[in-house]
Amino acid sequence: MTEVPAEVQRLLDAANGHDIDAFLPGFTEDGVVDDWGREFRGAAAIRGWATTSSSASRSAST
């Protein structure tokens, strides 16, 4: 099995644990999330998406 880099694993763990404060540092200030065609640009927009989106709240990555 391939080893996942520690930084990537921390981001996945934060996302899977719905820990927004640990998840956001994985993005740059001008980072973008594309949620099925809806784009969220920048930390504030990504935080808003992560706290209100059903896509974010139901997501899990492995």
Buried (B, 14 or more C-beta within 10 A) or exposed (E): EEEEEEEEEBBBEBBEEBEBEBBBEBBEEEBEBEEEEEEBBBBEBBBEBBEEBEEBEEEEEE
